[in-house]
Amino acid sequence: MGYQVGVTPLQMAAAVSAVANGGELIEPRMVRAVISGGSRAVVPRKVIRRAVSPATAAVLTDIMEQVVERGTGTRAKVARFTVAGKTGTAQKIVNGRYSRSDYNASFVGFVPSRQPVFTIVVVIDSPHKVAAYGGTVAAPIFQRIADAGLRLHGVPPSVNPAPPVIVARREPTPQQPASGPAAAPAIVTLGGGGTGSAALVPDLRGLGARDALRTLARLGLTARVHGTGVVVDQDPPPGSPIERGAVSTLRPERHTGAAVPVATAGVPGGGQ
């Protein structure tokens, strides 16, 4: 049942993340990378040990998906995404006895369950005036956090996803204004789309923030947006090789009719 086993929320997140990633227990870290002088140094991923086998992790993932699909965690469902999770309802010890009124209600899970981006833990200390269960108190909060996080990072749906659009083009992309409808950016490959070519980050400058997010989502890239309006800068820059699961930072600004320079999509040094 889990009684007499005390762990912190961070320890619980690390344990469930081991299931999410296929069985490896990873040391938690607060900093993903350090940027200094124009260079980015990634903090290395440190594996403490293998906690379970990949086969066991797959079985646990399937069980945790069923918890959300038709078990105690149905209120953690996120539209168009598969979710794996577990509810927790634990009586607190008051004056040396298990209380009949004070509980810790919790929910822990990861989403999307088959290609996880987030592990989220929700713990509610002594909920009152409601049914004090993890599935009724903590799971809905998990759902709201997960839904907002997936949209913020541009994670593509895992249920009935839109097909990816990857187009190889050689002709230059025409200049387009900062306002009005914008043409979708082309994704150009190294070597002109021949055998063995690699997909490159498209030039998103000149697109509205929403259109840029949709484009990155189709490529399987996570996005962070700082600002509103039309994209004027991006990182990684256009023409960089696409790394699956990488984070792309967009910096949109609001303009009043001024045109934004647009380089040839995916071609370093392309014409303005």
N, C-alpha and C positions, 0 to 999 in steps of 0.2 A: 504493500500500500504506500510505502514511502515515508511513513512516520519514523521518527528518530534518525532520519537522514537529513542533516542540515546543510544546505548549500546557498551561496549567494546568487542573485540573479545573473551576474557575470559568469559564474561557474556553470549555471544552467544553460546559458547561451552558448558557452564553449562546448558543452557536452552535446547539445542538439546540433550545433554546427558540424560536429564530427560525423553525425548521421548524414547531414545535408551534403557534405563534401566527399562522401564515400568511405568514411572510416578513420580519417586522420584527426588527431587532437592537435589543434593549432594554438600556439601561445597568443593570447589577445594582445593587440597593440593599438595605441591611440592615434598614431601618425602613420598615414599610408606612404607619404613621400615628403622629401624636403626639397624645396626649390630655392636655389641661390645662384645669383649671377647668370641667370638664363639657363641653368642646367637643373635637371630633375633627378634626384637620387631616391630610388624606391627603397623603403624599409623592407628588408628581406622577410619572407614568410618563413616562420620557424615552426617546424613540426616537432612536437614534444614526443609523440609516439603514435603508433597505430592502435586505436582503441578497439575497433571491430573490423572485420573483413568487409570488402566491398559487397559481397553477397549478403551479409547480415545487414549492412546499411541499407541495401535495396529492399530487403524484407521489412525493416523498420519504417522506411519511407512509405511503403505501400500501406502498412498498418496505420500510420499517422495520417495518411490521406483519407482513409476510411473514417477516422475519428471526425474529420471535418465534413466529409461527404454525407455521412448518415449516423454519426455517433454523438457524443456529448459536445462537440465543437462546431456544430453547424452554423452558429452565428459568426464564425470566423471566415466564412466563405467570401472570396473576392471575385467579382464578376469577371469572367474570361481568363481567370488564372487558376491553376491547381495549387492547393494549399495543403501542407502537411503540418499537423500540430497535435498538442496534447493539453487537456484541461487539468487543473489541479485545484482541489478543495481540501484544505487542511485545518483542523481544529487547533486553535492556539491553546497553550498551557497557561492557565490562570490559577494562581494559588496552588500549584502542584497538580492540577487536574485539567483534563481536556474540557475546554469551554463548550457550552451548547449554544452560545450566541456570537462568539468572536472567531472569525476564520481568516485565513489567508487564501484569497481566491486568485488563481493565476491561469495564464495561458502562455504557452511557448510554441513557436512554429517557424517554418521557413517557407518562402515564396519567391518565385515559382518553384514548386516542389521538385521538378525534374532538372531544372537548371537554376539553382537558387541564387538570388541576389541579396536577400535580406534574411537574417534570423532576428526575430523580435520576441522579447519577453515582456509580459504585462503582469504585474503583481499588485493586487488591491488589498490593503491592510484593513481588516475589519469592516467590510461593507455592511451597511444597515439599510433598512427600509426597502430592501430588495432581497430576492432569493440569493443567498451568499454562495453561489457556485461559480467555479471558473468559467463554465460554459455560458452562464447568463450575465456575468459581470465583466470578466476580463476579455473573453473572446470578441465581443463587439468592439472593444477599444483596439484590440489587435487588428480587426478588419479595417477600421478607419485609418490607423497608422500605415498599414500595408498598402491600402488603396492610394493614399496620398503619396507615399514614397515611390511606388511604382510609376505613377503619373509624373512626378517630379523628375525622376531619372530616365524617363522615356523608355521603360522596359516594355518590349513588345508582348502582346498577349500570348499565353501558352495554350489557350483553348480557342480553336478556330482562328488562328492568326492570319493576317493578310499576307499574301505571297510576297517575297522580297522582289524588289525592282532593281536590277543591276544592268546598266546599259553601258556598252563600250562606245566611245565617240572620239573622233580625231579632230573634228572641226572646232574652232574656238567658240566659246559661249558668248553670245552677244551681251552688250551692256544692258542692264535693266534698272529701272528707277527704283527709288526707295519706297515709293507708294504705288498702289494699284496692284493688279494680279502679277505674280511672279512665276516664271517658268521653273519647273522642278529641276534641280541641279543634276547634271550627269555624273555618273560614277565611272571614272576612266581607269583603265588598267595599264600597268606598266607593259611596255612592249606592244602597245596598240591592240591588246586583247588577244594575242597569240597564245599558244600552248604554254603553260607554266607561268602566265602572267599573274600579278598580285593586285588585288583591289586596293584602291587608294581612297583616302578621306576626301570627300567632295568639297568644293568651295561653296560655303553656305552664306557668304557675305551678300547682303542685298535681299535675303529672304526674311520674312517675318519670323518671329521666334517660334510660333506654332508650326509653321511649315518646316522649319529647320528641325524641330523635335521629331516630326513625323518621319523625315528623311533619315535621321539617325536611328530611329526605332526600327525602320525597315532593314537597316544594316546590322542590327543587333548591338548597337552601341548605346551606352548609358550617357545621359546628358545632364549637365548642370548649367543653369541659366542665371546670369547675373545682370538684371536689368529688364527693360521692356522695349518693344518696338522692333526695329530692323537690325539684324545681325551685322555688326561692324568689325568684329574680331572673333577668332576661334582658336582653340588649342585642343588637340594637335593642329598644326597649320594644314592648309590644302596640299594634297600631294603626298602626305605621310601614309605609310602602309597601315592598313586597317588591322588592329589587334582585337580579336573577338573578346567582348566583354570589357573593353577599355572605356574610360570616361572621357567624354568630350565636353570642354567648357565653352559656352557661348556667351558673348557679351553684346547684347542688343542695346540700341539707343533709339530714342525718338528723334526723328528728323522732320523738318518742315519743307519738304519738297526737294531737298538737295539730293543729287544722285550719289550713290555709293559705288566706288570702283569695284568692278567684278572681274577677277582674273579667270583664265580658262580653268574649268573645274578639274582639279586633280593634277594639273600640269604645273610644276614649279616654274615660276618666271613667265607664265603665260601672258598674253597681251592684255592691256587694260581696256 
